[in-house]
Amino acid sequence: MAQESKAGAVRSATLRRAAPAEPEARPSPGYLALTWQRLRRDRVSMFAIYLFAAICLITVTAPLVATYVLHTDPNAQDLRNNFAPPAPGRWLGTDELGRDNLTRVLYAGRVSLLIGFMVAVVSLLVGVPAGLVAGFYGGRVDDAINAVIQVLQNIPTLFFLIILSVTFRPDPTMLAVIIGVIGWMGTARLVRGQTLSVGRRDYIDAARVLGASDARLLFQHILPNLISVVSVVAGFEIASGILFESGLSYLGLGVQPPTASWGNMLQNSLDYVTRAPWLVAAPGLMIFLTVLAIFLLADGLRDAFDPRMRG
């Protein structure tokens, strides 16, 4: 009996060793991980990310590039070599004062991108809370916020910006704040609509029954579900800020010289378009590439965040 029991134990141990090991259960990827997987499969969106990252990197590091790579200064004048065409050492030529055009384009990008990002931040800081409160509480609160939005949207934006620019002559920071403050209404309406949709879902009712406060419902249950919408809106706000600044600078009412931006570089070079077309091409191309990259990236984010696109 003892030998049979020992033999059975040996056979059982052998079978256990021979049996294939069960694969370890891996946790399913989260929402953000799935979003990143979908975004990586979109070649256009990845190209837009790389392009926009390269533009931001080269403009942010403009002082280093100008000092150690180009060996130029954006404000150094050389009247003997004004309107010099593109050539080695002066890759984008010089302007009417003999200043290196490439260096000025890099420094101007810092101002234009700063304005774009600040416009997005101000617009989101005003529009997202307004939309959340209007959609969550409804009733008179919703009516009051919608009334303010309706009044502001009936004011011609460009005309209003021109009046403010003529009156205050703002610096880049103040200009960005002004554009953001008068441009938050679209963000608020979009967030309000999404809040109305999310606020009627069952888990919101369950949290409310369990005693969750309004602040907890807003910031822990509703706002996280609006991240996809807010991310896409932020991209469009950055692009809108750059275009608004360019439009105002084209009219001579945006960023004022000697501070360079892509908009006022474009405006200043129009007088020399036949003599030095490279002065128009450089800032115009940078505006075009930057806005194109942002729009492509925002469109890709919209598709990547969409749960119906989940693969």
Backbone torsions as a table, in degrees:
resi	resn	phi	psi	omega
1	MET	NA	-43.7	-178.6
2	ALA	-63.1	-39.1	179.3
3	GLN	-66.8	-39.1	178.5
4	GLU	-64.6	-41.0	178.9
5	SER	-64.1	-39.9	179.8
6	LYS	-66.6	-39.3	179.1
7	ALA	-65.8	-38.2	178.2
8	GLY	-65.7	-38.7	178.6
9	ALA	-65.8	-38.8	178.4
10	VAL	-64.2	-44.3	179.2
11	ARG	-62.1	-40.7	-179.9
12	SER	-63.9	-42.0	179.2
13	ALA	-65.2	-38.2	179.1
14	THR	-65.0	-42.6	178.8
15	LEU	-64.1	-37.9	179.3
16	ARG	-65.9	-37.4	178.5
17	ARG	-70.7	-33.8	-177.3
18	ALA	-78.5	-24.4	-177.5
19	ALA	-66.3	136.8	180.0
20	PRO	-66.2	139.9	-179.8
21	ALA	-70.7	138.0	178.6
22	GLU	-70.1	135.4	179.5
23	PRO	-63.8	141.9	179.2
24	GLU	-69.5	136.8	179.0
25	ALA	-72.2	122.7	178.9
26	ARG	-97.8	137.9	178.4
27	PRO	-65.4	141.8	179.6
28	SER	-68.6	144.2	-179.4
29	PRO	-63.1	147.8	-179.8
30	GLY	-77.4	-178.6	-176.6
31	TYR	-63.4	-43.7	-179.7
32	LEU	-67.5	-36.6	178.0
33	ALA	-65.4	-42.1	177.2
34	LEU	-64.9	-38.2	177.5
35	THR	-61.9	-43.8	179.1
36	TRP	-64.9	-37.8	177.6
37	GLN	-62.6	-42.6	178.7
38	ARG	-67.4	-37.7	-179.0
39	LEU	-67.3	-38.0	-179.7
40	ARG	-66.3	-27.1	178.7
41	ARG	-76.8	-13.9	180.0
42	ASP	-91.5	103.8	-175.2
43	ARG	-66.4	-35.2	179.7
44	VAL	-64.7	-43.8	179.7
45	SER	-66.0	-39.3	178.1
46	MET	-65.8	-38.8	174.9
47	PHE	-61.3	-41.9	179.2
48	ALA	-63.7	-38.9	178.1
49	ILE	-62.3	-47.9	-178.5
50	TYR	-64.1	-41.0	-179.4
51	LEU	-64.9	-47.3	-179.1
52	PHE	-66.3	-39.1	177.6
53	ALA	-63.6	-39.4	179.2
54	ALA	-66.0	-41.7	178.8
55	ILE	-63.6	-44.5	179.4
56	CYS	-63.9	-42.4	-177.5
57	LEU	-64.3	-45.2	-175.2
58	ILE	-72.3	-29.2	177.2
59	THR	-79.4	-38.3	178.5
60	VAL	-64.6	-36.8	-179.7
61	THR	-93.7	22.0	-178.2
62	ALA	-55.0	-43.5	178.6
63	PRO	-59.5	-39.8	179.1
64	LEU	-68.9	-42.3	179.2
65	VAL	-63.1	-42.9	-178.5
66	ALA	-66.4	-37.6	-175.7
67	THR	-78.8	-46.4	-170.1
68	TYR	-101.7	-15.8	-179.0
69	VAL	-110.0	-55.5	-177.5
70	LEU	-85.3	-23.7	-179.0
71	HIS	56.2	46.6	-179.1
72	THR	-134.8	170.4	175.8
73	ASP	-126.0	136.0	-175.6
74	PRO	-65.3	-21.9	-176.9
75	ASN	-108.9	4.1	179.6
76	ALA	-73.9	122.6	-177.2
77	GLN	-100.1	144.7	176.8
78	ASP	-143.7	85.6	-173.7
79	LEU	-64.5	-20.5	177.9
80	ARG	-72.4	-19.7	-178.8
81	ASN	-121.3	33.6	177.3
82	ASN	-72.6	150.6	-177.8
83	PHE	57.6	30.4	176.3
84	ALA	-69.7	133.4	-178.8
85	PRO	-71.2	164.0	177.1
86	PRO	-56.9	135.7	-178.8
87	ALA	-161.1	163.2	176.0
88	PRO	-54.9	130.2	-174.8
89	GLY	93.9	-25.8	173.7
90	ARG	-135.4	77.2	-165.7
91	TRP	-67.0	-26.7	176.7
92	LEU	-119.0	21.2	177.5
93	GLY	73.5	-167.4	178.3
94	THR	-127.4	164.5	-177.6
95	ASP	-96.6	-164.2	-174.8
96	GLU	-67.6	-17.8	178.1
97	LEU	-105.0	7.0	179.4
98	GLY	80.8	13.9	179.2
99	ARG	-81.4	145.5	-178.2
100	ASP	-67.7	121.7	-173.2
101	ASN	-71.3	-37.6	-179.8
102	LEU	-63.1	-44.9	179.4
103	THR	-61.3	-41.8	179.5
104	ARG	-66.9	-35.6	177.3
105	VAL	-63.5	-41.3	179.6
106	LEU	-65.5	-44.8	178.9
107	TYR	-67.3	-37.4	178.7
108	ALA	-65.1	-33.0	178.0
109	GLY	-62.4	-32.6	177.6
110	ARG	-61.5	-41.5	-179.2
111	VAL	-69.8	-46.5	-177.7
112	SER	-64.3	-43.2	179.2
113	LEU	-68.7	-36.7	176.1
114	LEU	-60.1	-44.1	179.1
115	ILE	-63.4	-44.3	179.9
116	GLY	-60.1	-46.2	-179.2
117	PHE	-68.1	-39.4	179.9
118	MET	-67.5	-37.4	176.1
119	VAL	-60.1	-44.2	179.3
120	ALA	-63.0	-43.1	-178.9
121	VAL	-63.5	-47.9	-179.1
122	VAL	-63.8	-43.5	-179.3
123	SER	-62.8	-40.2	179.8
124	LEU	-72.5	-38.1	-179.9
125	LEU	-64.2	-30.2	178.5
126	VAL	-92.4	-45.7	-172.1
127	GLY	-72.9	-39.8	-177.1
128	VAL	-66.1	-50.6	177.0
129	PRO	-60.6	-40.0	179.9
130	ALA	-62.7	-43.8	178.8
131	GLY	-66.2	-39.3	178.5
132	LEU	-62.1	-49.1	-177.7
133	VAL	-64.4	-43.0	-178.7
134	ALA	-64.4	-44.3	-178.1
135	GLY	-73.4	-30.8	-176.0
136	PHE	-79.2	-45.3	-174.8
137	TYR	-89.1	-33.1	179.6
138	GLY	61.9	-159.4	175.2
139	GLY	59.3	-136.5	-176.6
140	ARG	-67.7	-33.9	177.8
141	VAL	-62.4	-45.4	178.5
142	ASP	-63.0	-42.1	179.8
143	ASP	-63.6	-41.4	-178.7
144	ALA	-65.2	-45.9	-179.2
145	ILE	-66.4	-39.6	177.9
146	ASN	-65.6	-33.8	177.3
147	ALA	-65.0	-43.3	177.3
148	VAL	-61.9	-43.9	179.8
149	ILE	-61.9	-43.0	-178.0
150	GLN	-64.6	-40.2	179.1
151	VAL	-64.7	-45.9	-177.9
152	LEU	-67.4	-35.0	-179.8
153	GLN	-71.9	-20.3	177.7
154	ASN	-81.8	-7.2	176.0
155	ILE	-85.7	127.0	178.0
156	PRO	-60.7	115.9	-172.0
157	THR	-61.9	-49.9	-177.1
158	LEU	-63.8	-41.4	178.8
159	PHE	-62.1	-42.4	179.7
160	PHE	-64.9	-40.6	178.5
161	LEU	-64.2	-38.7	178.6
162	ILE	-63.1	-43.6	179.1
163	ILE	-61.1	-46.4	-179.4
164	LEU	-65.2	-39.2	-179.1
165	SER	-66.6	-39.3	178.7
166	VAL	-68.8	-36.8	-175.9
167	THR	-74.2	-45.2	-171.5
168	PHE	-104.8	-18.5	-174.2
169	ARG	46.3	63.3	-171.1
170	PRO	-71.9	154.3	171.2
171	ASP	-79.6	174.8	-176.6
172	PRO	-55.5	-40.0	-179.1
173	THR	-65.5	-47.2	-179.9
174	MET	-65.4	-36.7	177.9
175	LEU	-62.5	-41.9	178.8
176	ALA	-64.4	-40.8	179.0
177	VAL	-63.5	-42.1	-179.8
178	ILE	-63.1	-46.1	180.0
179	ILE	-62.7	-41.0	179.5
180	GLY	-66.7	-39.8	-177.6
181	VAL	-67.0	-35.1	-179.0
182	ILE	-94.8	8.7	-179.0
183	GLY	-124.3	17.1	-175.9
184	TRP	-87.6	-6.8	-171.1
185	MET	-65.5	-41.0	179.1
186	GLY	-63.6	-39.7	177.0
187	THR	-62.2	-43.8	-178.9
188	ALA	-63.0	-42.2	-179.2
189	ARG	-66.1	-39.9	179.2
190	LEU	-66.3	-44.2	179.2
191	VAL	-66.0	-37.4	177.6
192	ARG	-60.3	-45.5	179.7
193	GLY	-62.7	-41.8	178.6
194	GLN	-68.1	-35.9	178.4
195	THR	-65.4	-40.1	176.5
196	LEU	-60.0	-39.1	-179.9
197	SER	-70.0	-49.6	-177.4
198	VAL	-67.8	-36.5	-176.2
199	GLY	-65.5	-15.3	-180.0
200	ARG	-97.2	6.3	-178.4
201	ARG	-80.2	160.1	-171.6
202	ASP	-64.7	-38.3	-176.4
203	TYR	-68.8	-24.8	175.0
204	ILE	-69.9	-43.2	176.8
205	ASP	-62.3	-39.6	179.5
206	ALA	-64.8	-42.6	178.6
207	ALA	-64.3	-37.7	179.5
208	ARG	-66.6	-40.3	178.7
209	VAL	-64.1	-35.5	179.9
210	LEU	-75.9	-1.1	174.2
211	GLY	99.1	15.6	179.1
212	ALA	-65.5	138.9	179.2
213	SER	-76.1	167.8	178.6
214	ASP	-62.3	-40.5	179.9
215	ALA	-63.2	-40.0	179.1
216	ARG	-66.3	-41.7	178.9
217	LEU	-62.9	-41.9	-176.9
218	LEU	-68.7	-48.7	-168.5
219	PHE	-96.0	-15.5	179.6
220	GLN	-112.7	-18.2	-177.2
221	HIS	-117.8	-36.1	-176.4
222	ILE	-95.0	-52.0	-175.7
223	LEU	-58.4	-42.5	177.9
224	PRO	-59.0	-27.4	178.8
225	ASN	-80.5	-4.3	178.4
226	LEU	-104.8	4.1	-176.8
227	ILE	-59.8	-38.6	-179.1
228	SER	-62.4	-45.0	180.0
229	VAL	-65.8	-43.8	-178.5
230	VAL	-64.3	-38.1	179.9
231	SER	-63.4	-44.3	179.4
232	VAL	-65.9	-43.6	179.4
233	VAL	-61.7	-38.5	179.6
234	ALA	-59.8	-41.1	178.2
235	GLY	-61.4	-45.9	179.5
236	PHE	-66.5	-32.6	178.8
237	GLU	-68.7	-37.5	177.0
238	ILE	-61.0	-47.9	179.6
239	ALA	-63.0	-41.1	179.7
240	SER	-63.5	-39.0	178.8
241	GLY	-63.2	-41.8	178.5
242	ILE	-64.1	-42.6	-179.0
243	LEU	-68.8	-39.6	177.9
244	PHE	-62.6	-44.7	178.8
245	GLU	-62.4	-40.4	179.3
246	SER	-64.6	-41.1	178.9
247	GLY	-64.2	-43.7	178.5
248	LEU	-67.0	-40.3	178.8
249	SER	-66.7	-34.0	176.8
250	TYR	-61.4	-33.6	177.4
251	LEU	-84.5	-1.2	-179.4
252	GLY	81.9	17.4	-174.7
253	LEU	-120.7	8.3	-178.8
254	GLY	-96.0	-131.0	177.7
255	VAL	-66.7	129.5	-174.5
256	GLN	-95.4	139.1	173.4
257	PRO	-58.0	151.7	11.2
258	PRO	-83.3	-3.4	175.6
259	THR	-65.7	127.3	-176.4
260	ALA	-97.9	136.7	168.9
261	SER	-133.7	164.7	179.3
262	TRP	-60.9	-34.9	-178.6
263	GLY	-66.7	-49.7	-177.7
264	ASN	-75.8	-23.5	171.3
265	MET	-64.8	-40.4	178.5
266	LEU	-66.0	-41.2	-179.0
267	GLN	-67.0	-41.9	-178.4
268	ASN	-68.6	-27.7	-175.3
269	SER	-86.6	-8.4	-177.1
270	LEU	-66.0	-26.7	178.7
271	ASP	-69.8	-16.9	-176.0
272	TYR	-118.8	25.5	-173.1
273	VAL	-63.1	-33.9	179.5
274	THR	-82.3	-29.6	-177.8
275	ARG	-85.0	-37.8	-177.1
276	ALA	-139.7	75.5	-176.7
277	PRO	-63.8	-21.6	179.4
278	TRP	-65.6	-23.6	178.4
279	LEU	-69.2	-29.7	176.8
280	VAL	-82.9	-39.0	-173.3
281	ALA	-65.6	-40.7	-173.1
282	ALA	-64.2	-57.8	179.4
283	PRO	-66.4	-35.5	178.3
284	GLY	-62.8	-41.4	179.0
285	LEU	-66.3	-38.2	179.5
286	MET	-66.2	-41.1	176.1
287	ILE	-61.9	-45.4	-178.8
288	PHE	-61.7	-48.4	-177.1
289	LEU	-66.0	-40.2	-178.7
290	THR	-66.4	-48.3	-179.6
291	VAL	-65.9	-39.1	177.9
292	LEU	-62.0	-45.3	179.5
293	ALA	-61.5	-41.4	-179.4
294	ILE	-66.3	-43.6	179.8
295	PHE	-64.4	-42.9	178.3
296	LEU	-64.1	-40.7	179.3
297	LEU	-67.0	-42.2	178.6
298	ALA	-63.2	-40.3	178.3
299	ASP	-65.1	-40.7	177.3
300	GLY	-65.8	-38.9	177.0
301	LEU	-63.7	-38.4	178.8
302	ARG	-60.3	-43.9	179.0
303	ASP	-70.1	-37.7	-177.8
304	ALA	-69.7	-35.5	-180.0
305	PHE	-77.6	-15.9	-176.2
306	ASP	-72.1	115.0	-179.6
307	PRO	-60.0	-26.2	-179.9
308	ARG	-69.4	-15.7	177.9
309	MET	-91.4	2.5	-174.3
310	ARG	-63.4	127.9	-179.7
311	GLY	-118.6	NA	NA
